Amino acid sequence: MLVKRTFTVGLLSIAMVLPVWASEDFKHIAAELLPMSLQTSWQANKPHLGKFGHCAAAFDSRSDDAKMAFSCSIYVKLKAVAQRKAIQHCDEQREARHIKAPCQLID
């Protein structure tokens, strides 16, 4: 009986975590809408993304590289992890460069 309760509690804990993890919905941007320097970075990283990798970008200016953030997450085994990591690293750059626009996943 004790084993069943422990197992049930474990399942309930997992069930409570999964919806939060699975419900992440990030904004997306088409690669064609990026500034030219970010499009170049995207094209350079795209072959290395593999099946699950993702890149994210944010920009306040289409010409000033100091007002752009770009990050890719590669060699990851889950799509959701790659998305989260790309957004997280992009957000770190965005904050450091004082970029107001949000990071978006590149399609």
C-alpha positions as CSV (number, residue, x, y, z in Angstrom):
1,M,0.0,0.0,0.0
2,L,2.8,2.4,0.8
3,V,4.4,1.7,-2.6
4,K,1.1,2.6,-4.4
5,R,0.8,5.9,-2.6
6,T,4.4,6.8,-3.3
7,F,3.9,5.9,-7.0
8,T,0.6,7.9,-7.1
9,V,2.2,10.9,-5.5
10,G,5.0,10.7,-8.0
11,L,2.6,10.6,-10.9
12,L,0.7,13.5,-9.5
13,S,3.9,15.5,-9.1
14,I,4.8,14.8,-12.7
15,A,1.3,15.7,-13.9
16,M,1.5,19.0,-12.2
17,V,4.9,19.8,-13.8
18,L,4.1,18.7,-17.4
19,P,1.4,21.2,-18.2
20,V,3.6,24.1,-17.3
21,W,6.6,22.7,-19.2
22,A,4.5,21.8,-22.3
23,S,2.5,25.1,-22.3
24,E,5.4,27.4,-23.2
25,D,4.4,29.2,-26.3
26,F,7.1,31.5,-27.7
27,K,6.6,34.1,-30.4
28,H,8.1,33.3,-33.9
29,I,9.5,35.4,-36.6
30,A,10.2,34.4,-40.2
31,A,13.9,34.5,-41.2
32,E,13.0,36.9,-44.1
33,L,11.8,39.5,-41.6
34,L,15.2,39.7,-39.8
35,P,17.7,42.5,-40.4
36,M,20.3,41.4,-43.0
37,S,23.1,40.7,-40.4
38,L,20.8,38.5,-38.4
39,Q,19.7,36.7,-41.7
40,T,23.4,36.0,-42.3
41,S,23.9,34.6,-38.8
42,W,20.8,32.5,-39.3
43,Q,22.0,31.1,-42.6
44,A,25.4,30.3,-41.1
45,N,23.9,28.4,-38.1
46,K,20.9,26.7,-39.9
47,P,22.9,23.7,-41.2
48,H,24.1,22.9,-37.6
49,L,20.7,23.0,-36.0
50,G,19.8,19.4,-36.7
51,K,16.4,18.0,-36.0
52,F,15.7,19.8,-32.8
53,G,17.9,22.9,-32.7
54,H,16.5,26.4,-32.7
55,C,17.7,30.0,-33.0
56,A,16.1,33.1,-31.4
57,A,16.6,36.8,-32.2
58,A,15.6,40.3,-30.9
59,F,16.4,43.6,-32.4
60,D,15.5,47.3,-31.9
61,S,17.4,48.5,-35.0
62,R,17.7,47.0,-38.5
63,S,21.2,48.5,-38.9
64,D,22.9,48.8,-35.5
65,D,24.4,45.4,-34.5
66,A,24.7,46.6,-30.9
67,K,20.9,46.7,-30.8
68,M,20.5,43.0,-31.9
69,A,20.6,39.8,-30.0
70,F,21.0,36.3,-31.6
71,S,21.4,32.9,-30.1
72,C,21.1,29.3,-31.2
73,S,20.7,26.1,-29.3
74,I,22.2,23.1,-31.1
75,Y,23.0,19.5,-30.1
76,V,19.9,19.2,-28.0
77,K,17.7,16.1,-27.9
78,L,14.3,17.7,-27.3
79,K,12.7,20.5,-29.3
80,A,11.2,22.2,-26.3
81,V,14.6,22.3,-24.5
82,A,16.2,23.8,-27.6
83,Q,13.5,26.5,-27.8
84,R,13.8,27.4,-24.1
85,K,17.6,27.6,-24.3
86,A,17.7,29.7,-27.4
87,I,15.2,32.1,-25.9
88,Q,17.1,32.1,-22.5
89,H,20.4,32.9,-24.1
90,C,18.8,35.5,-26.4
91,D,17.2,37.2,-23.4
92,E,20.5,37.4,-21.6
93,Q,22.0,39.2,-24.6
94,R,18.9,41.4,-24.9
95,E,19.1,42.5,-21.3
96,A,22.9,43.2,-21.5
97,R,22.4,45.3,-24.7
98,H,19.2,47.0,-23.3
99,I,17.1,45.8,-26.3
100,K,13.4,46.4,-25.7
101,A,12.0,44.0,-28.3
102,P,11.3,40.5,-27.1
103,C,13.3,37.5,-28.3
104,Q,11.5,35.4,-30.9
105,L,12.2,31.9,-32.3
106,I,13.2,32.0,-36.0
107,D,11.2,29.9,-38.4
